[in-house]
């Protein structure tokens, strides 16, 4: 909301757009406080994105293991 961006639902695209906008805002900041605000926001976006990626990788890895176990149990 702070950056007036529209969410597309594509996590990677939204992340790139957000980081680009934050880099621009950091570059254009008039005060040190404004720059620090956008840098902190960028750090939070990066942390949330990386956490989301780790969770999805963990989820799919778990699903793959469950699928393999089911095949083994069924003798497929």
PAVEX-605489 format. One line per 3 residues: number of its first residue (from 1); for each residue x, z, y of C-alpha. Coordinates in steps of 0.1 Angstrom, whole numbers, plus 5000, padded with zeros to 4 digits. Last residue first. Layout:
BEGIN
NUM = X/Z/Y | ...
***
This chain:
BEGIN
76 = 5033/4928/4505 | 5034/4959/4483 | 5006/4976/4503
73 = 5029/5006/4511 | 5057/4983/4520 | 5036/4962/4542
70 = 5022/4994/4559 | 5058/5007/4565 | 5068/4974/4580
67 = 5038/4975/4604 | 5045/5011/4613 | 5081/5002/4621
64 = 5070/4973/4643 | 5045/4994/4661 | 5072/5020/4668
61 = 5095/4993/4682 | 5066/4980/4703 | 5059/5014/4718
58 = 5096/5022/4724 | 5100/4989/4742 | 5069/4995/4763
55 = 5080/5030/4772 | 5115/5019/4782 | 5101/4991/4804
52 = 5077/5016/4821 | 5106/5040/4827 | 5127/5012/4842
49 = 5099/5002/4865 | 5091/5038/4876 | 5128/5045/4883
46 = 5132/5012/4902 | 5100/5019/4923 | 5112/5054/4930
43 = 5146/5043/4941 | 5130/5016/4964 | 5108/5043/4980
40 = 5138/5065/4986 | 5156/5035/5002 | 5125/5027/5023
37 = 5123/5063/5036 | 5161/5065/5042 | 5159/5033/5063
34 = 5131/5047/5084 | 5149/5079/5089 | 5181/5061/5099
31 = 5161/5043/5125 | 5152/5007/5133 | 5149/4995/5097
28 = 5152/4957/5093 | 5176/4957/5064 | 5157/4985/5046
25 = 5125/4967/5052 | 5139/4935/5037 | 5153/4953/5007
22 = 5119/4969/5002 | 5102/4935/5003 | 5126/4920/4978
19 = 5122/4951/4956 | 5084/4948/4957 | 5084/4911/4949
16 = 5108/4916/4920 | 5087/4945/4906 | 5054/4926/4910
13 = 5069/4896/4891 | 5082/4918/4863 | 5050/4938/4859
10 = 5027/4908/4860 | 4994/4923/4870 | 4994/4904/4903
7 = 4995/4934/4927 | 4991/4924/4963 | 5016/4937/4988
4 = 5010/4955/5021 | 5043/4974/5020 | 5028/5008/5024
1 = 5000/5000/5000
***
